[in-house]
Amino acid sequence: SGGTKKVGLFSRTSAQKPAMVAKETARALRAALDVIEDVGGLGLLATNCGPDHPPNSRVVKAHLLDSKLDTVYIATNRYTDKVQELAKNPLASVSFYTNGASAGDYVVLRGKVTRTIDFGTEKEVISKVWRDEDMLPFFQGGPQDERFCLLEFKPHEVSLISTKHNVAAKDNGWRPAKLERVMEEGAGSSWRLPEDDISSDRLRRLRGAYDADGRPLPE
């Protein structure tokens, strides 16, 4: 009753612990989605270029079809370097950083590009993502343009800082909170925020004179 029971990745010390984990996970997920929405989906896609070359980064626009953050679609030209690089190594990251009132909030998605789709293979998805005002200047043939395709990116980890939602890894520290994708028996996979990243007062004094561990700096 008073002991600690191990449940998957988490330890449970009371009946309230799973509910708290679920609540905090939902809050962190909402915070991540808000950052992406606040910047209009504009982020930085980083791909691998091999052991002898630094990663390659470029600005892209991420498209989400729901609020689960299971899949991110990135529109591109199938003949670009990023498509060729991802064909060799599908591991990638997409980063988002806010400015203005919430300057300093950021999200980094790490995961894998599972496939490249086009109008011929996924007409419904293409139709949901396509926007004439954004894409027609680049793909004059419309969504059926043979150059146009979508990268289907599946995140497995989300790192984030959100002053708006008071989400980080620990009180007063700059270390980001991390959502992890975990498998659940009979229910596919879902996001989970490790219990070490749960605190009721995250970021309360984040912008003050504190070190990386949340300790006040000497005056």
Salt bridges, closest charged atoms under 4 A:
GLU24 OE1 - ARG27 NH2 2.87
GLU24 OE1 - ARG202 NH1 3.10
ASP34 OD1 - ARG30 NH2 2.89
ASP34 OD2 - LYS164 NZ 3.37
ASP34 OD2 - HIS165 NE2 2.58
GLU37 OE2 - ARG30 NH2 3.00
ASP70 OD1 - ARG181 NH2 2.58
GLU85 OE1 - ARG58 NH2 3.11
ASP118 OD2 - ARG78 NH2 2.98
GLU122 OE2 - ARG115 NH2 2.99
GLU124 OE2 - LYS128 NZ 3.47
ASP134 OD2 - LYS61 NZ 3.15
ASP145 OD2 - ARG147 NH2 2.78
GLU152 OE1 - ARG115 NE 3.01
GLU157 OE2 - ARG110 NH1 2.93
GLU184 OE2 - ARG192 NH2 2.33
GLU195 OE1 - LYS17 NZ 3.34
ASP197 OD1 - ARG175 NH1 3.77
ASP201 OD2 - ARG204 NH1 3.91
ASP211 OD2 - ARG215 NE 2.95
ASP213 OD2 - ARG215 NH2 3.14
